[in-house]
């Protein structure tokens, strides 16, 4: 069964890239996401990936940003 919003429109999946998980807000958001991953019966189980990168010198960051539908930038 497809997930729908309050108007009955199908909710499309989206790739989100969050940068800045080491800060206050990012670390709390990551902890919350990791808690959600523990709930095996939820529809997004297995759909979340975590990458630990140094944004100053890791070439993988650009590729992760390019393939994302939304970038949450929490770096200062």
VEXNU-508449 format. One line per 2 residues: number of its first residue (from 1); their letters; for each residue x, y, z of N, C-alpha, C, CB. Coordinates in pm, 1 decimal, decimal comma, always signed. Each point is the difference from the previous one (the first is absolute). Glycine has a CB too. Example, Ala and Ser with C-alpha at 12.3 -4.5 7.8 and 13.67 -1.06 7.14 Angstrom:
1> AS> +1319,0:-569,0:+780,0:-89,0:+119,0:+0,0:+90,0:+120,0:+0,0:-189,2:-117,3:+124,6  +154,2:+222,3:-196,6:+82,0:+119,0:+6,0:-77,0:+109,0:+73,0:+118,4:-62,8:-214,5
% end
This chain:
1> XX> +84,3:-117,9:+0,0:-84,3:+117,9:+0,0:+88,9:+124,3:+0,0:-184,9:-124,5:+122,2  +156,9:+217,4:-211,0:+79,4:+122,8:-11,3:-33,7:+95,8:+114,9:+8,5:-26,8:-252,0
3> XX> +93,0:+100,6:+294,1:-23,8:+101,9:+102,2:-55,8:+124,4:-67,3:+186,3:-91,3:+145,8  -284,1:+155,8:-81,1:-62,1:+119,8:-56,0:+2,2:+111,2:+103,7:-147,3:-140,0:-149,9
5> XX> +144,3:+265,8:+100,5:-7,3:+114,5:+90,6:-145,8:+26,7:+36,7:+210,0:+99,2:-101,3  -235,0:+9,1:+172,3:-135,5:+30,0:+46,5:-98,6:+29,2:-113,1:+102,6:+88,1:+206,5
7> XX> -50,0:-50,2:-323,8:-86,9:+25,9:-115,0:-19,6:-123,7:-86,2:+76,8:+236,0:+1,8  -16,3:-347,4:+36,3:-13,9:-123,2:-77,0:+104,0:-17,1:-109,5:-239,1:+11,8:+49,0
9> XX> +335,2:+79,5:-57,8:+105,1:-10,6:-100,9:+106,8:-98,7:+46,3:-44,0:+237,2:-74,7  +94,2:-318,3:-19,2:+103,1:-97,7:+32,2:+127,9:+73,1:+40,8:-101,6:-167,7:-161,4
11> XX> +162,1:+124,2:+270,9:+125,0:+57,7:+47,6:+115,0:-72,3:-68,9:-103,0:+62,1:+224,5  +181,9:+11,6:-300,3:+113,9:-58,1:-70,1:+119,1:-7,4:+95,2:-83,5:+90,2:-221,7
13> XX> +164,3:-192,7:+202,6:+119,7:-10,8:+84,1:+101,6:+105,3:-42,7:-39,7:-247,9:+33,7  +125,6:+287,6:+60,1:+97,8:+104,9:-24,9:+130,6:-36,1:+69,3:-182,9:+173,6:-20,4
15> XX> +292,9:-143,0:-45,5:+131,4:-18,4:+60,7:+39,9:+129,8:+67,6:+66,3:-172,8:-173,4  -29,5:+164,4:+301,2:+37,6:+117,7:+78,0:+144,0:-15,2:+44,9:-238,3:+34,8:+77,3
17> XX> +317,1:+69,8:-95,6:+138,4:+3,4:+45,3:+9,6:+103,1:+111,9:+88,7:-69,1:-229,7  -54,1:+22,9:+349,7:+16,3:+91,0:+113,2:+148,5:+15,8:+27,8:-223,7:-68,0:+98,6
19> XX> +270,3:+191,4:-99,8:+140,8:+30,5:+23,6:+10,4:+75,4:+132,3:+50,9:+8,4:-250,5  +35,4:-55,9:+337,3:+20,5:+66,5:+127,8:-54,9:-78,1:+117,7:-7,6:+213,0:-120,8
21> XX> +22,0:-343,6:+118,1:-55,0:-83,1:+106,5:+82,4:+5,8:+128,3:-92,5:-148,5:-175,2  +205,9:+213,8:+172,1:+83,1:+6,8:+119,2:-38,8:+115,8:+92,4:+183,8:-102,7:-132,4
23> XX> -259,6:+196,2:+81,5:-43,4:+113,8:+80,8:-118,1:-35,0:+88,2:+82,4:+151,9:-177,1  -131,3:-53,8:+249,3:-108,2:-22,0:+97,5:-127,9:-49,9:-67,6:+98,5:+179,8:+144,5
25> XX> -148,1:-105,2:-242,0:-126,2:-36,4:-65,5:+17,0:-127,6:-81,6:-66,4:+242,3:-8,9  +173,7:-249,4:-69,7:+22,6:-117,7:-83,5:+16,5:-127,7:+79,9:+104,2:+148,4:-165,2
27> XX> -32,5:-140,7:+276,6:+20,6:-120,7:+80,5:-131,6:-48,0:+61,2:+234,9:+74,5:+49,7  -318,8:+18,3:-6,1:-129,5:-39,7:+55,5:-92,2:-56,2:-108,6:+25,1:+175,9:+177,8
29> XX> -19,8:-117,8:-296,6:-80,1:-51,4:-110,7:+46,5:-140,4:-38,6:-38,2:+235,1:-83,0  +169,3:-257,4:+78,6:+52,4:-133,6:-31,7:-39,9:-101,8:+105,8:+192,4:+105,9:-118,7
31> XX> -186,9:-67,9:+244,8:-40,9:-92,3:+106,4:-146,2:-39,3:-16,6:+168,8:+102,7:+155,2  -251,1:-6,8:-191,2:-142,1:-28,4:-20,8:-19,1:-94,1:-119,0:-59,6:+225,0:+96,7
33> XX> +131,9:-199,5:-204,9:-9,4:-87,2:-117,7:+48,3:-140,6:+32,4:+33,1:+198,4:-149,0  +74,1:-209,7:+224,5:+51,7:-131,4:+37,1:-99,8:-74,1:+88,9:+235,1:+87,8:-17,1
35> XX> -305,6:-14,3:+101,0:-104,5:-63,1:+81,7:-111,7:-53,5:-89,2:+54,6:+154,1:+192,4  -90,3:-78,9:-295,4:-104,3:-44,5:-91,6:+42,1:-125,9:-74,9:-76,2:+236,7:-24,1
37> XX> +205,9:-249,9:-4,2:+49,2:-118,5:-70,4:-17,5:-127,5:+82,1:+164,0:+145,4:-117,8  -169,0:-132,6:+248,9:-14,7:-117,0:+86,1:-139,5:-61,3:-9,2:+169,6:+98,9:+152,9
39> XX> -264,4:-24,9:-202,8:-137,2:-47,9:-10,1:-17,0:-73,3:-132,9:-84,5:+191,1:+145,1  +105,3:-321,5:-145,7:+6,9:-79,6:-122,5:-128,9:-4,8:-80,0:+168,8:-133,0:+113,8
41> XX> -281,3:+164,1:-54,0:-126,2:-12,1:-71,6:-36,4:+124,8:-79,6:-73,2:-155,9:+176,2  +151,9:+261,6:-164,9:-34,3:+124,6:-68,9:+36,9:-7,5:-147,9:+34,0:+126,8:+214,0
43> XX> -107,8:-56,4:-301,1:+20,5:-12,7:-145,4:+134,6:+50,2:-49,0:-242,0:+23,5:-23,1  +308,8:+62,0:+98,0:+129,0:+51,7:-46,1:+117,4:-81,7:+52,7:-101,6:+226,5:-10,6
45> XX> +73,0:-334,7:+81,5:+107,2:-84,8:+50,0:+84,7:-51,0:-116,8:-142,1:-67,2:+198,2  +271,6:+84,1:-190,8:+90,5:-41,4:-106,7:+19,1:+103,9:-108,8:-68,8:-229,1:+47,7
47> XX> +2,7:+343,5:-36,5:+8,7:+104,1:-103,4:+89,0:+116,5:+40,5:-227,1:-64,7:-73,1  +282,1:+62,0:+193,5:+82,8:+110,6:+47,8:+145,1:-45,1:+5,3:-192,4:+94,4:+134,2
49> XX> +281,3:-13,9:-192,9:+142,9:-28,3:+2,4:+71,5:+112,6:+72,3:-15,6:-130,4:-215,6  +117,0:+95,5:+292,6:+82,7:+98,6:+66,3:+140,4:-8,0:-58,9:-138,5:-14,3:+213,0
51> XX> +196,3:+130,7:-242,8:+136,7:+8,1:-50,7:+77,2:+94,5:+90,9:-73,6:-45,7:-240,5  +187,2:+0,8:+288,5:+85,4:+86,4:+82,4:+110,2:+53,4:-91,3:-49,7:-131,6:+216,4
53> XX> +45,9:+263,7:-241,4:+94,2:+64,1:-91,3:+61,1:+123,3:+64,7:-130,4:-85,5:-196,4  +248,8:+120,3:+154,7:+59,2:+129,9:+31,6:-32,1:+88,4:-119,7:+190,1:-97,7:+147,5
55> XX> -278,5:+194,3:-129,9:-48,3:+78,0:-114,9:+108,3:+86,6:-62,8:-223,9:+1,1:+105,1  +334,6:+16,8:-36,6:+107,8:+82,1:-55,1:+78,4:-71,5:-108,7:+15,4:+113,7:+218,5
57> XX> -5,1:-246,7:-212,5:+87,2:-66,2:-96,3:-48,6:-138,0:-43,3:+185,1:+125,7:+100,9  -313,2:-148,7:-105,3:-52,4:-128,8:-45,1:-77,6:+20,1:-129,0:-12,2:-85,1:+237,6
59> XX> +60,7:+24,0:-344,1:-60,4:+20,1:-132,4:-139,0:-63,1:-11,4:+229,8:+5,4:-96,1  -268,1:-93,4:+186,8:-132,6:-62,5:-5,9:-111,9:+98,5:+29,9:+104,7:-214,3:+67,4
61> XX> -74,9:+323,0:+3,0:-103,8:+94,5:+39,1:-72,7:+58,1:-120,5:+132,7:+53,5:+203,0  -59,7:-14,4:-303,5:-62,3:+59,5:-118,9:-99,4:-96,1:-64,3:+206,7:+136,3:-37,8
63> XX> -171,8:-263,1:+27,2:-90,4:-98,8:-58,1:-124,5:-20,4:+83,4:+195,3:-110,8:-100,6  -179,1:+110,1:+234,0:-116,5:-15,3:+87,9:-94,5:+118,2:-12,5:+138,8:-134,1:+157,8
65> XX> -82,9:+254,3:-170,4:-83,6:+119,6:-15,9:-73,4:-2,6:-133,2:+158,6:+130,1:+143,8  -88,0:-168,8:-250,5:-60,0:-0,4:-134,0:-116,7:-97,6:-11,7:+221,9:+63,1:-91,9
67> XX> -216,0:-174,7:+163,2:-108,1:-99,3:-12,5:-112,3:+23,8:+101,3:+168,5:-165,1:-83,2  -162,0:+273,0:+159,1:-100,8:+27,7:+102,4:-106,1:+96,7:-50,4:+172,2:-40,2:+175,5
69> XX> -294,8:+15,6:-132,7:-109,2:+90,9:-32,0:-6,9:+116,6:+96,8:-124,3:-191,0:-96,8  +186,3:+175,4:+214,4:+0,7:+103,5:+102,2:+131,1:-8,3:+76,3:-252,5:-6,0:+19,6
71> XX> +316,2:+120,4:+3,0:+122,0:+7,0:+79,8:-29,7:+84,0:+124,3:+148,9:-23,4:-207,1  -123,0:-33,2:+323,1:-15,2:+71,7:+126,3:+141,6:+32,6:+46,7:-222,3:-117,9:+61,9
73> XX> +259,0:+243,1:-66,8:+135,5:+43,8:+32,6:-0,6:+61,0:+139,1:+54,0:+40,7:-244,1  +4,8:-111,4:+340,2:-1,1:+43,0:+138,8:+139,2:+40,5:+49,7:-194,9:-151,0:+37,4
75> XX> +289,4:+165,4:-129,2:+135,4:+40,4:+39,7:+2,8:+149,3:+28,2:+100,6:-185,4:-138,0  -13,4:+223,5:+227,9:+15,4:+141,4:+31,6:+114,1:+57,2:-78,2:-92,1:-35,8:+227,4
% end
